[in-house]
Amino acid sequence: MNIRLGTISDTEKISQTHKASIQNLCKDEYSPENIEKWTSILNQEIYENAIEEKILLVAEETNDIVGLGILDVKGAEVCAIYVHPDHTGKGIAKNILLKLESLALERKVSSLNLCATINAVGFYKHYNYIVDGKTVHQLPNGAELKCIKMHKVIKNLVKGNHAEARRAQ
């Protein structure tokens, strides 16, 4: 698996992975109507904006994009981590998260915030993110998704975790 910056030529594959992840991994926590509204806004422009304005990473295996992560450095926010459902359990999300944290540290970000989907809270807790409370994420098309606000101080990462983040590069 290779983790690299996403490019404009990746946007179709990124969209396919993102949609498959939501449709399969979020279906136990969100209604079919919410999933439909959620995936309907995932167009090429969204990924182009993320590539131009944020840091968009992709995890690649055999020319397939099997995961993605988005970091907003200015907002100190992990905006997204999604893995294709056929590739879960391989450490892809972990490696993307550690790489995003490492990139944030390099850019002098001392803590990160995120809004976790209900199904992803346990994942983030495992990597020492702290629950701040429930929230609702408003999508551009008016759909509302229940999420959990979380944060993590990263500037004082334990040396072992920082070394692990560097290995994920």
C-alpha positions in Angstrom: 0.0 0.0 0.0 1.2 3.5 -0.9 -0.1 6.7 0.7 0.4 9.7 -1.4 -1.2 13.1 -2.2 -4.3 12.9 -4.3 -4.3 14.4 -7.8 -7.1 15.8 -10.0 -6.8 12.6 -12.2 -7.7 10.6 -9.1 -11.1 12.2 -8.4 -13.3 9.6 -10.1 -11.6 6.7 -8.1 -11.7 8.8 -4.9 -15.4 9.4 -5.4 -16.1 5.6 -6.0 -14.2 4.6 -2.8 -15.8 7.4 -0.7 -19.3 6.4 -1.8 -18.7 2.7 -1.3 -17.4 3.3 2.1 -20.4 5.4 3.2 -22.9 3.0 1.6 -21.4 -0.1 3.2 -19.7 1.0 6.4 -22.2 3.6 7.6 -25.5 1.8 6.8 -26.0 0.5 10.3 -25.9 4.0 11.8 -27.5 6.2 9.1 -30.8 5.8 7.3 -30.9 4.9 3.6 -32.3 8.4 2.9 -29.4 10.1 4.7 -26.9 7.9 2.9 -28.4 8.8 -0.4 -28.4 12.5 0.3 -24.8 12.2 1.7 -23.4 10.4 -1.3 -25.3 12.6 -3.8 -23.1 15.6 -3.0 -19.8 13.8 -3.7 -18.9 15.1 -7.0 -15.5 15.8 -8.7 -15.6 19.5 -7.6 -15.5 18.5 -3.9 -12.3 16.5 -4.4 -10.7 19.2 -6.6 -11.4 21.8 -3.9 -9.9 19.5 -1.3 -6.8 18.9 -3.4 -6.3 22.7 -4.0 -7.3 24.0 -0.6 -6.4 21.2 1.9 -4.3 18.1 2.0 -6.0 15.1 0.4 -4.2 11.8 0.8 -5.1 8.5 -1.0 -4.1 5.0 -0.1 -3.3 3.1 -3.3 -3.0 -0.7 -3.9 -2.4 -2.0 -7.4 -3.6 1.2 -9.0 -6.8 1.2 -7.0 -7.6 3.9 -4.5 -8.6 2.0 -1.4 -8.7 4.9 1.1 -8.7 8.6 1.4 -8.1 11.2 4.1 -8.5 15.0 4.1 -6.7 17.4 6.4 -7.6 21.1 6.7 -4.5 22.6 8.1 -6.0 26.1 8.6 -8.9 24.7 10.5 -6.8 22.1 12.3 -9.4 19.5 11.3 -9.3 16.0 10.0 -12.2 16.4 7.5 -12.4 12.8 6.3 -11.0 9.3 6.5 -12.7 6.6 4.4 -11.7 3.1 3.4 -13.2 1.0 0.7 -15.3 -1.7 2.4 -13.3 -4.5 0.5 -10.1 -3.2 2.2 -11.1 -2.7 5.9 -9.0 -4.4 8.6 -5.7 -3.9 6.8 -4.5 -0.8 8.7 -5.3 1.6 5.9 -7.3 4.1 8.0 -4.7 3.9 10.7 -1.9 4.7 8.3 -3.9 7.6 6.7 -4.6 9.0 10.2 -1.0 8.8 11.3 0.2 10.4 8.1 -2.4 13.2 8.5 -1.2 13.8 12.1 2.4 13.8 11.0 1.7 16.4 8.2 -0.2 18.5 10.7 2.7 18.4 13.1 5.1 19.5 10.3 2.9 22.5 9.7 2.9 23.5 13.4 -0.6 22.3 14.2 -0.7 21.3 17.9 -4.2 19.8 18.1 -6.7 18.4 15.7 -10.5 18.4 15.7 -12.9 16.2 13.8 -16.6 15.2 13.5 -16.7 11.4 13.5 -19.5 9.5 12.0 -21.2 7.3 14.6 -19.6 4.1 13.3 -16.0 5.6 13.4 -16.0 6.9 17.0 -14.3 3.7 18.3 -11.6 4.0 15.7 -10.7 7.5 16.8 -10.9 6.7 20.5 -8.3 3.9 19.8 -6.0 6.6 18.5 -6.5 8.8 21.6 -9.1 11.2 20.3 -11.4 12.6 23.0 -15.1 12.9 22.7 -16.3 16.5 23.1 -20.0 15.8 22.5 -22.7 15.2 19.9 -23.3 17.4 17.0 -25.1 17.6 13.6 -23.1 18.0 10.4 -25.2 20.0 7.9 -24.5 18.9 4.3 -24.8 21.5 1.5 -28.1 19.9 0.3 -29.7 20.3 3.7 -29.2 16.7 4.9 -28.2 16.5 8.6 -25.9 13.8 9.9 -25.5 13.0 13.5 -21.8 13.0 14.4 -19.5 13.1 17.4 -17.1 16.1 17.9 -13.7 14.9 19.0 -10.2 16.3 19.4 -6.6 15.3 20.1 -3.5 17.2 21.2 -0.8 16.0 18.8 2.1 18.3 19.6 3.1 16.1 22.6 2.8 12.8 20.8 4.4 9.9 22.6 7.7 9.3 20.8 6.6 5.8 19.8 3.4 7.1 18.2 5.3 9.8 16.3 7.8 7.2 15.1 4.8 5.1 13.9 3.4 8.2 12.1 6.8 8.6 10.3 6.8 4.9 9.2 3.3 5.5 7.7 4.9 8.0 5.3 
